[in-house]
Amino acid sequence: MINIDVLRTNPELLKVALTKRGKDASFVDSCIALDDQWRNLVREIDELRATQKQFTGPEHREEARMNKEALKAKEQELPEIENRRRIALTELPNIPFDDVLVGPDESHNRPIRTYGEKPVFNFTIKDHMEIGQALNIIDTKQAAEVSGARFYYLKGKGALLELALMHYAFDLLTQEGFEPVIPPVMIRPDVYERMGRLTDSQKEERYYLPKDDLYLIGSAEHTLGPLHMDETFSSDQLPKKYVGFSTCFRREAGSYGKDTKGILRVHQFDKVEMYEFCAPESSEQEHQKLSALQEKLFQGLEIPYQIVEICTGDMGPTDARQFDIEAWIPSQDTYREVGSCSNTTDYQTRGINTKVRYPDGKVEFAHALNATGLAMGRTIIALLENHQQADGSVLIPKALQKYTGFEKIS
């Protein structure tokens, strides 16, 4: 959630931020109107309650009755106004940093660095599904019979490959000071909302279990952040870094065409995720460190990639700055996104009430950052396609071999 004081004292800042994101700036005025309505109603209720306490004798019986009825009517209005205000405020996205690239959509994103030589093949290459089916390590056909479209089985060395990737990422990141976590994959609606991940516009993407009033998470980020909900760190405890591994669930509404074939855009996938709490003054530096760790992971896998600066119109709503890492996919002759890296500043921590206390006694909301370690399905796509051989086998990068126990899949 944004700082409510900004809405009340500097609404133009929010209007500029919405305009940069390609949103209707007049929405700020709607939020102000709802906030004013709520504040006025709360003030009226407080005044009526104070007045009610003054009616102590029988001579004030009629006045007390009338005041009580007015109070009851106002109190009955309050929940609806509170709910409308809450929903509106959660739809206000984070304020981008001033120097973030401005643009309406992903076509305005900008690559800022690349790594690795794109492989040159002297044979007709296959895409990941042709490779996976030929090696009997990916099965989408039977998964469709069992679960429907856009699910998949990983089998044999394909399953071992995912487990190896998880161990590889956990080893590297724990050496960098991250604490390993296997988090819950279900989350309460109120906590999801406090993380800024359950606005009305996001609910279509989520899987909801109405009987239990729980949502399935879309990333380990969603339940890693609440590990420190309603807590205050001392400044010497930060940065606090976690690496989580979880299954993730997304409807991927609006996906179409080639992205729905194979295992690129699916409803269920596994992911290693980095999440960090830090002091506000160091969040930009920590953001760069997280992006560098993403690069280190892909460099070890010997996969060409590029780092992309995400423009305001394509950034996630919780983000003040976002980078993506995109791996080279030979069959598509282009780079494709395999992970994001975001500085959410105090947007999420304000929602989950996570603060930092400095030695001088000052208390502020901490900053939070998140970054994909390895999204398993997409990483496996990049591995299979970039390391495919003429005989149909796939070589395993040296950094991964001690985790797989084999040097190639054939």
C-alpha positions in Angstrom: 0.0 0.0 0.0 1.1 3.6 -0.7 1.7 6.0 2.2 -1.8 7.5 2.9 -0.1 10.8 3.7 1.1 11.1 0.1 -2.5 10.7 -1.1 -3.6 13.4 1.3 -0.8 15.9 1.0 0.8 15.3 -2.4 -1.8 13.8 -4.8 -0.1 15.2 -7.8 2.9 12.9 -7.2 0.5 9.9 -7.4 -1.1 11.3 -10.5 2.2 11.6 -12.2 3.1 8.1 -11.2 -0.2 6.7 -12.6 0.3 8.6 -15.8 3.8 7.1 -16.2 2.3 3.7 -15.8 -0.3 4.4 -18.5 -3.2 4.5 -15.9 -6.0 7.1 -15.5 -4.7 9.8 -13.2 -8.2 10.8 -12.2 -8.4 7.6 -10.1 -6.4 9.5 -7.5 -9.3 11.9 -7.1 -11.7 9.0 -6.6 -9.4 7.7 -3.8 -9.3 11.1 -2.2 -13.1 11.4 -2.3 -13.4 7.9 -0.6 -10.8 8.8 2.0 -12.5 12.1 2.8 -15.9 10.3 3.0 -14.4 7.8 5.4 -12.6 10.3 7.5 -15.7 12.5 7.8 -17.8 9.5 8.8 -15.3 8.4 11.4 -15.2 11.9 12.9 -19.0 12.0 13.0 -19.1 8.7 14.8 -16.5 9.8 17.3 -18.5 13.0 18.0 -21.7 11.1 18.4 -20.1 8.7 20.8 -18.6 11.5 22.9 -22.0 13.2 23.0 -23.7 10.0 24.1 -21.5 9.9 27.2 -22.8 13.3 28.2 -26.4 12.1 28.5 -26.3 10.7 32.0 -29.6 11.8 33.6 -33.2 10.9 33.0 -33.9 14.4 31.7 -31.7 13.6 28.7 -33.4 10.3 27.9 -35.0 11.5 24.6 -31.9 13.2 23.4 -29.8 10.1 24.3 -32.2 7.9 22.3 -32.1 10.2 19.2 -28.3 10.4 19.4 -28.0 6.7 19.8 -30.1 6.1 16.7 -28.0 8.5 14.7 -24.9 6.8 16.0 -26.2 3.4 15.0 -27.1 4.6 11.5 -23.6 6.1 11.0 -21.9 2.9 12.4 -23.9 0.8 9.9 -22.6 3.0 7.0 -19.0 2.6 8.1 -18.2 -1.0 6.9 -19.3 -0.3 3.3 -17.3 2.9 3.1 -14.3 1.3 4.7 -14.4 -1.6 2.2 -14.8 0.7 -0.8 -11.9 2.9 0.4 -9.7 -0.2 1.1 -10.3 -1.7 -2.3 -9.5 1.7 -4.0 -6.3 2.2 -2.0 -5.0 -1.3 -2.8 -5.4 -0.5 -6.5 -2.9 2.4 -6.2 0.4 1.0 -7.4 3.8 1.8 -6.0 5.5 5.1 -7.1 8.3 4.4 -9.6 11.7 6.0 -9.0 12.2 9.2 -10.9 14.8 7.7 -13.2 12.8 4.6 -14.2 12.4 4.2 -17.9 9.0 5.6 -19.0 6.9 3.7 -21.5 3.4 2.4 -22.1 4.2 -1.4 -22.5 6.8 -4.1 -22.9 7.8 -2.8 -26.3 9.5 0.1 -24.5 11.7 -2.1 -22.2 15.4 -1.7 -22.7 18.2 -4.4 -22.7 21.0 -3.0 -20.6 23.6 -5.9 -20.7 24.1 -9.3 -22.3 26.1 -12.4 -21.5 27.3 -15.4 -23.4 27.6 -16.4 -27.0 24.5 -17.7 -28.7 25.0 -21.3 -29.7 25.6 -22.1 -33.3 24.2 -25.4 -34.5 25.3 -27.4 -37.6 22.1 -29.4 -37.5 18.4 -28.7 -37.5 17.5 -27.7 -34.0 14.5 -28.9 -32.0 12.4 -27.0 -29.6 12.1 -28.1 -25.9 9.0 -30.2 -26.5 10.5 -32.1 -29.4 13.6 -32.7 -27.2 11.7 -33.6 -24.1 9.3 -36.0 -25.8 12.1 -37.7 -27.7 14.0 -38.2 -24.5 10.9 -39.2 -22.6 11.4 -36.6 -19.9 8.4 -34.2 -20.6 4.8 -35.4 -21.0 2.1 -32.9 -21.6 -0.3 -35.3 -23.4 -0.9 -37.5 -20.4 -0.9 -34.4 -18.1 -3.8 -33.0 -20.2 -5.7 -36.2 -19.7 -5.2 -36.1 -16.0 -5.3 -32.3 -15.2 -6.3 -30.5 -18.4 -4.4 -28.2 -20.7 -1.1 -26.5 -19.7 0.1 -29.0 -17.1 3.0 -31.4 -17.5 4.9 -34.3 -16.1 8.6 -34.2 -15.7 9.9 -37.8 -15.8 13.2 -39.7 -15.3 16.2 -37.5 -15.8 13.8 -34.5 -16.4 12.6 -34.8 -12.8 16.2 -35.3 -11.5 17.2 -32.2 -13.5 14.7 -30.0 -11.7 15.9 -31.3 -8.3 19.5 -30.7 -9.4 18.6 -27.1 -10.3 17.0 -26.6 -6.9 20.0 -27.9 -5.1 22.4 -25.8 -7.3 20.4 -22.6 -6.6 20.1 -23.3 -2.9 23.8 -24.1 -2.5 24.9 -20.9 -4.3 22.4 -18.6 -2.5 22.9 -20.0 1.0 26.6 -19.3 0.5 25.6 -15.7 -0.2 23.8 -15.4 3.1 20.3 -16.5 2.2 18.3 -18.6 4.7 16.6 -21.6 3.0 12.8 -21.9 3.4 10.1 -24.2 2.1 7.0 -21.9 2.6 3.3 -22.6 2.6 1.7 -22.6 -0.8 -1.7 -21.4 0.5 -2.4 -18.0 1.9 -5.2 -16.2 3.7 -7.0 -13.5 1.6 -6.2 -10.7 4.1 -2.5 -11.5 4.2 -2.4 -11.8 0.4 -4.0 -8.3 0.1 -1.5 -6.9 2.6 1.3 -8.2 0.4 -0.2 -6.1 -2.5 -0.9 -9.3 -4.5 -4.7 -9.5 -4.3 -6.2 -6.4 -5.8 -9.6 -6.8 -7.6 -7.7 -6.6 -10.9 -5.4 -9.5 -9.8 -8.0 -11.9 -8.5 -8.7 -13.4 -11.9 -5.1 -14.7 -12.0 -5.4 -16.4 -8.6 -6.7 -19.9 -7.7 -9.2 -19.6 -4.8 -10.4 -22.4 -2.5 -13.8 -21.0 -1.3 -14.5 -23.8 1.2 -11.3 -23.0 3.1 -11.1 -19.3 2.2 -7.5 -19.7 1.0 -5.6 -18.8 -2.2 -2.9 -20.8 -3.9 0.2 -18.7 -4.1 1.7 -17.5 -7.4 5.2 -17.3 -6.0 7.1 -18.1 -2.8 7.4 -14.3 -2.4 3.8 -14.2 -1.4 4.4 -16.2 1.8 8.0 -15.3 2.4 7.2 -11.7 3.1 4.7 -12.4 5.8 7.3 -14.3 7.8 7.9 -11.0 9.4 4.4 -9.5 9.3 3.8 -7.1 12.2 7.5 -7.2 13.3 10.2 -4.6 13.8 13.8 -5.4 12.9 16.7 -3.7 14.6 18.9 -2.1 11.9 21.8 -4.5 12.7 19.5 -7.5 11.7 19.3 -6.2 8.2 19.6 -7.3 5.4 17.5 -10.4 6.1 17.6 -12.7 3.1 15.6 -15.8 2.3 15.6 -18.3 -0.5 12.4 -20.2 -0.9 11.3 -23.2 -3.1 7.7 -23.7 -3.8 5.1 -24.8 -6.3 3.4 -21.8 -7.9 -0.1 -21.5 -9.4 -1.2 -19.1 -12.0 -4.2 -19.0 -14.4 -2.1 -17.2 -17.0 -5.3 -15.5 -18.3 -4.8 -13.9 -21.7 -1.9 -16.2 -22.8 -2.3 -17.5 -26.3 -0.4 -18.9 -29.3 3.0 -20.4 -29.0 3.3 -19.5 -25.3 0.6 -22.0 -24.4 2.4 -24.9 -26.0 5.0 -26.9 -24.1 5.9 -25.8 -20.6 6.5 -22.0 -21.0 3.2 -20.8 -19.7 1.5 -23.3 -17.5 -0.8 -23.3 -14.5 1.5 -25.0 -12.1 5.3 -24.7 -11.9 8.1 -24.8 -9.3 10.4 -21.9 -8.6 13.3 -20.9 -6.4 12.7 -17.4 -5.1 14.8 -14.8 -3.3 13.2 -12.4 -0.8 15.0 -9.7 1.2 14.2 -7.1 3.9 16.7 -4.3 4.1 17.1 -0.7 5.4 15.5 1.9 3.1 18.8 3.6 2.4 20.3 0.4 1.0 17.5 -1.0 -1.1 18.8 0.2 -4.5 22.2 -1.3 -3.8 20.6 -4.6 -2.6 18.5 -4.6 -5.8 21.6 -4.6 -7.9 23.1 -7.4 -5.9 20.0 -9.6 -6.4 20.2 -9.0 -10.2 23.8 -9.9 -10.1 23.0 -13.2 -8.3 20.5 -14.0 -11.0 23.2 -13.6 -13.6 25.6 -15.7 -11.6 23.1 -18.6 -11.6 22.6 -18.5 -15.4 26.3 -18.0 -16.0 26.9 -21.3 -14.2 24.3 -23.0 -16.4 26.1 -21.6 -19.5 22.9 -20.1 -20.8 23.1 -16.8 -22.8 20.9 -14.1 -21.4 20.2 -10.4 -21.3 19.2 -8.1 -18.5 16.3 -5.8 -19.3 15.2 -2.6 -17.7 11.4 -2.7 -17.4 9.5 0.5 -18.2 6.8 2.0 -16.1 3.9 0.6 -18.2 5.1 -2.9 -17.8 6.3 -3.0 -14.2 4.5 -4.9 -11.6 2.2 -2.8 -9.5 4.2 -3.4 -6.3 7.5 -2.3 -7.9 9.4 1.0 -7.8 12.0 -0.5 -10.2 12.2 -3.8 -12.0 14.7 -5.7 -14.0 14.0 -9.0 -15.9 16.5 -11.6 -16.9 15.8 -13.2 -20.3 17.4 -16.4 -21.6 18.2 -17.1 -25.2 15.7 -19.6 -26.7 17.2 -21.0 -29.9 13.9 -22.4 -31.4 12.3 -19.0 -31.1 15.4 -17.1 -32.1 14.9 -14.6 -29.3 15.4 -14.0 -25.6 12.5 -14.9 -23.3 11.8 -13.8 -19.7 12.9 -16.4 -17.2 12.8 -14.2 -14.0 12.2 -10.8 -12.6 14.0 -8.7 -9.9 12.1 -6.0 -8.1 12.6 -3.3 -5.5 9.2 -2.8 -3.9 10.5 -0.2 -1.4 8.0 0.1 1.5 4.9 -0.8 -0.6 4.7 -4.4 0.7 6.2 -3.7 4.1 3.7 -1.0 4.8 0.9 -3.5 4.1 2.4 -6.2 6.3 3.6 -3.7 8.9 7.3 -4.7 8.9 9.6 -2.0 10.2 13.2 -1.2 11.1 14.4 0.5 14.3 17.7 2.5 14.2 20.1 3.0 17.2 18.8 6.6 17.6 15.3 5.2 18.2 13.9 6.2 14.8 11.5 3.7 13.3 10.7 3.4 9.6 9.1 0.8 7.3 11.7 -1.5 6.0 12.2 -2.0 2.3 11.5 -5.4 0.6 12.9 -6.9 -2.6 12.2 -10.1 -4.5 13.9 -11.9 -7.4 13.4 -15.1 -9.2 16.2 -17.5 -8.5 15.3 -20.2 -11.0 11.8 -20.7 -12.5 12.2 -24.4 -13.2 10.1 -24.9 -16.3 11.6 -22.0 -18.2 15.1 -22.8 -17.0 14.7 -26.4 -18.3 13.5 -25.0 -21.6 16.7 -22.9 -21.9 18.9 -25.8 -20.8 17.4 -28.3 -23.3 17.5 -26.0 -26.2 20.9 -24.3 -25.7 22.7 -27.6 -24.8 21.1 -29.9 -27.4 23.3 -32.1 -29.5 23.1 -33.5 -33.0 22.4 -37.0 -31.8 19.4 -35.8 -29.8 21.1 -35.8 -26.4 21.4 -32.8 -24.1 24.7 -32.0 -22.3 24.5 -31.0 -18.6 26.6 -27.9 -17.7 29.6 -28.7 -15.5 28.3 -26.6 -12.6 25.2 -28.8 -12.5 26.8 -32.2 -13.0 27.6 -32.8 -9.3 23.9 -32.4 -8.6 22.5 -34.5 -11.4 25.0 -37.3 -11.2 25.1 -37.5 -15.0 26.8 -35.5 -17.7 24.1 -35.7 -20.3 20.5 -36.8 -21.0 20.2 -39.3 -23.8 
